[in-house]
Each structure stands twice: as structure tokens, then as C-alpha cells.
Amino acid sequence: MGEYYNPEIETASREEIDKIQLERLQKQVKHVYENVELYRKRMDDLGVKPEDIKTLDDLRKLPFTSKQDLRDTYPYGMFAVPMSQVVRLHASSGTTGKQIVVGYTEEDLDIWRTCCARQLVAVGATREDKVHVSYGYGLFTGGLGLHGGSQKLGCTTIPVSAGNTARQLTIMQDFGSTILGSTPSYAMYLGESAEKAGIDTSKLPLRVGIFGAEPWTEEMRQKIEKSLNIKAYDIYGLTEICGPGVAYECTEQNGMHVNEDHFIIEIIDPETGESVPDGQKGEIVFSSITKQAFPLLRFRTKDIGVITHEKCACGRTFVRMSKPLGRVDDMLIVRGVNLFPSQIEAVLLKKGQSPNYQIVVDRQGTLDSIEVRIEMSEDIFSDTTSDITRMEKSLENEFKSALGIKPKVRLVSPNTIPRSEGKAVRVVDKRHVYGG
Ligand code: DLL
């Protein structure tokens, strides 16, 4: 096993990549036009037919898609093959109103495995490695996604899933894990827990980590590398496009290569929808050009990033994207759960609470904490302390069942949440997770 999993394509010239992309895009546009009503309608409205896609630039003639489209057509409205060909479903971890569901044919799964195998090889994995998968298994794409890639590459795959830190550390020691896949915050936590348990990580065979699914900074990278005594690499992906395996760092640790023979990346101005050039920040948009069951074209990720076509020292020619530098919307990712302030607001309104609130996200040690501060109305304010505490606890439980995450709730005195002249400042994020 060499440095690349698919050397011909991973080091192909720009002309070759463009040629493959165009052929696949043309086929994909025909596929969605014929099989998904939403695309057919939108393209007809714009007066665009599949035959109009003659060059890669013609991609810009196609309509955008968004998470809202997925919700509007939930569950299967954007599937492009009969359900009898769909062999797997995954769903977004998000609790943004309706969850979204995506599907894969057997061939889609195999492409996904290939994409994840490439990201492992890019960080030096071989079939001698033991890949310890601490991403959650289940509807979340992290666990099974990385698992498929590791197995396809021929690594010894250890499907630990998330949680139970003491057991993770025992497995790591006893089974001799060499590569860890987890969220970066969990990797930090594992490092801390190892130290507390008196485990000398420099004696462990663990040497590499592939971390993603949430934003993290260069400082976090350094901390993780030091505490677990490994090299830590960033991997990026999203449920709608396949899960992990969309883009990944190589050993240069300098941007994430996009698997361009399967996904076309564009960076657009989020206001105008126009493309922006390399090196300029904008919203990341992806088109899947090989996915059969759930093919998304021009999907607006709401992640902000930058791309570069500059040559990478690793020899890969696939375009590189930066870490996500922020979000176009106000989505927060707290302990891996995607969360919108509007969901918090919905719970408050349902419980008859004041809509004057503020969400404070922080990181204590290595774990994210979230506190929701809510202004009391004058009549609640006059209640006894024990009544207030009871109310706080009941709200915490309400949030837990609505959002899947339990924030700390603090009822504060009337008129103490700062008012703003423009948009209300609903979120105070003290983690500085986007770095830069
Ligand atoms: O998080 C898929 C994944 C699993 C990626 C395991 C990497 C590793 P979703 O739950 O749909 O899918 O969340 C996708 O998470 O739009 C980004 O905002 C954020 N995200 C993913 N990877 C990174 C990363 C998976 N490396 C959303 N850095 C995306 C920053 C990331 N944010």
C-alpha cells in the first residue's frame, strides 16, 4: 500500500479531473432531472435542461439546494432510486426541527468506503494499522463511515463507538490501537483522562488521529498531539453529502483535499450566490456527482471556507479547502450536537417563559458546556428560591428531551440580559472554536 489509495486519480492533472467531473456531472444532472421532482421543477422554472450542461462552468446554471429542501421533502422526496435499491439510511445528528434522512445504494456505500480509505492512507495508514473508531455508530455517519473505509483498506477495525472513556482507554492499551477517529473534543478528553489514570501515552502504539465533525483550532491540535502523543489530522464531511470522507488533510497538515472525482466544491458569496475566486472566503457548496440514491447538486452547507488549487507537497492534485471558518447561519455545535438558538426559543415559548434569553457556550477543561440564561417575569421573580430551582430543573429536562442535550438553566432577574440595538445577541461562544 503506497502513499495514495487511488494514485491515478488522486494525482491526476487538472485537465483529467475536469474531464471526469464534467462527464459525471452531465450524467448526474440527467439522473436527478429524470428522477427527482424538485430538480425537474426548479430546472424547468429556470429554463435549464440537462443538455445545457456543456462545460463545468454550466454547473452555475443549476439551482441551489438547501437543508430546508430536505426538510420539505422529508423523508424520501429527494431520493432518486426506488427504495428497493436503498441498502442503508443515515440521518443528521441535528435536531433543527425535523431531522433529515439520507440513503445509499450498495454502490454509493462502496464509493463512500473508498473516500474514507483515501483519507486514512493520506495520513499514513496501511493494513497493518488498528483503527479505533470512537465516532458514534448509528444514524450518525461518523462511526459507520470511518469503519467502512478502515475495513476496505484492510486495517484491523475496532468499532468502539462513543462514550465510556475508561473502557476506551483499556481497549486502546490492550488491543494496541494505532489510529484513533473521534471528535476533537473527545480526543482532548481522552488525553486528559489518560493522564488522570496515570497512563503514559508515549508508551502506547497510538500514532495518528483523524478528527472532525465539529470545529477545532490549531491550539487544540497542538494540545491533542501532545497529550495523546500522536499526529492529529482534520477530516470534514456532512451527512447530506455522505458523511466523513468529503475532505481530509494529508501529512502536510495544510488544508483538506476534496475527493473531487465524487464531489465538486464551489465557494460562493452567500448574499449573491455568485462564485468567488480561490483564496476568498465564502459559503461552501457541494455537488455529489456519483451518488445514486441521494444525489444533491449545489447543496449550500452554510459552512464558510476558502479553497486553493495550489500544488500540495504530498503530490495530491485535489483542491484543498480550509477548515470551516464559521457558519453563515447561527448553528452551534455543542458536544457534536447541531443546535440552533431558535430551537431553544421554541422550548421557552412552549413553557411560557420570557423570550429574553442568552445562550453561553464555554469549554470547561475539554468538554463543552452550555448555559441558557432566561429572564424571569416579575411574578416568577417573587417566588421562593426552591420554586425557582425547581423551575430551572424542569426546563433543563425539557431541553434534554427536545434537543438531546442538557444545558444548565439559570433564571436571572428581570431586565438583566443585555439588550442590543440591532440583532439580539443570543449566543455568547467563549470557546473560540473557529480559531484564526
Ligand atoms: O459531522 C460528518 C462527519 C463525521 C465529519 C465524522 C467528520 C468526521 P453532520 O453531523 O451532518 O456530519 O455535521 C456536518 O459539521 O456542516 C460542519 O459545520 C461541521 N463539521 C464537520 N467536520 C468538520 C470539521 C458530520 N473538520 C457539519 N471542522 C458540517 C469543522 C466540521 N466543522
Residues whose N, C-alpha, C, O or C-beta is under 5 A from the ligand:
A	BS01	DLL	S92 S93 T141 G142 F211 G212 A213 E214 P215 W216 D234 I235 Y236 G237 L238 T239 G243 P244 T301 D303 P324
